[in-house]
Amino acid sequence: MLEFALSVAIGMIVVALFLNVYRLIAGPGMPDRILALDTLYINSIVLLILFGLYLGSTLYFEAALLIAVMGFVGTVALSKYLLRGDIIE
């Protein structure tokens, strides 16, 4: 039963990833694209965690943590650049 639930959840997250990529490419403005990129890395974190649960490996959890840290820094940097035009003050 757990394998079936994980398979369904992984399928739904993959669909969400494709929708995020579509919004990233066809976003009407730069804030929409930054939001799509933020949502894309959050969904990829969830996908890695679900895949790690499915396979029973802890390596995927470490990769998800790395993506979380890098995604946060990237989102902050892009948002700061969009607001001020400069990242470092």
C-alpha positions as MATLAB code, in Angstrom:
seq = 'MLEFALSVAIGMIVVALFLNVYRLIAGPGMPDRILALDTLYINSIVLLILFGLYLGSTLYFEAALLIAVMGFVGTVALSKYLLRGDIIE';
ca = [
       0.000    0.000    0.000;
       2.850    2.407    0.815;
       4.546    1.714   -2.525;
       1.313    2.525   -4.380;
       0.835    5.773   -2.456;
       4.437    6.789   -3.097;
       4.078    5.980   -6.803;
       0.955    8.124   -7.077;
       2.614   10.977   -5.170;
       5.719   10.807   -7.377;
       3.512   10.932  -10.473;
       1.669   13.993   -9.195;
       4.913   15.786   -8.347;
       6.276   15.044  -11.830;
       3.159   16.625  -13.344;
       3.642   19.636  -11.063;
       7.268   19.896  -12.210;
       6.199   20.015  -15.853;
       3.667   22.733  -15.049;
       6.372   24.686  -13.220;
       8.686   24.454  -16.216;
       5.876   25.719  -18.437;
       5.324   28.719  -16.138;
       9.074   29.323  -16.032;
       9.271   29.492  -19.827;
       5.970   31.243  -20.578;
       5.727   33.457  -17.509;
       4.402   36.901  -18.362;
       6.860   38.710  -16.112;
      10.060   38.288  -14.198;
       8.382   37.928  -10.754;
       6.275   35.075  -12.148;
       9.383   33.348  -13.409;
      11.159   33.719  -10.075;
       8.119   32.286   -8.312;
       8.016   29.391  -10.794;
      11.706   28.712  -10.176;
      11.119   28.764   -6.418;
       8.219   26.339   -6.751;
      10.297   24.179   -9.100;
      13.044   23.642   -6.577;
      10.536   22.974   -3.789;
       8.845   20.323   -5.916;
      12.211   18.793   -6.781;
      12.992   18.563   -3.050;
       9.726   16.735   -2.460;
      10.412   14.444   -5.416;
      13.822   13.514   -4.029;
      12.390   12.834   -0.578;
       9.621   10.645   -1.996;
      12.108    8.803   -4.191;
      14.356    8.251   -1.176;
      11.430    6.820    0.768;
      10.529    4.590   -2.154;
      14.054    3.180   -2.454;
      14.872    3.282    1.254;
      18.074    5.280    0.740;
      19.238    8.252    2.799;
      21.414    9.639    0.005;
      18.412   11.350   -1.549;
      17.673   13.216    1.681;
      21.136   14.779    1.623;
      20.653   15.815   -1.994;
      17.296   17.365   -1.089;
      18.934   19.348    1.698;
      21.586   20.627   -0.692;
      18.952   21.711   -3.222;
      17.003   23.454   -0.453;
      19.996   25.537    0.620;
      21.054   26.434   -2.914;
      17.479   27.175   -3.967;
      16.928   29.533   -1.064;
      20.110   31.454   -1.794;
      19.242   31.626   -5.488;
      15.733   32.904   -4.843;
      16.979   35.585   -2.459;
      19.662   36.686   -4.923;
      17.245   36.864   -7.860;
      14.650   38.741   -5.839;
      17.233   41.208   -4.588;
      18.493   41.742   -8.135;
      14.954   42.285   -9.391;
      14.173   44.850   -6.693;
      17.450   46.796   -6.614;
      19.312   45.910   -9.797;
      22.316   44.837   -7.729;
      22.929   41.789   -5.575;
      25.798   42.968   -3.397;
      25.432   46.306   -1.670;
];
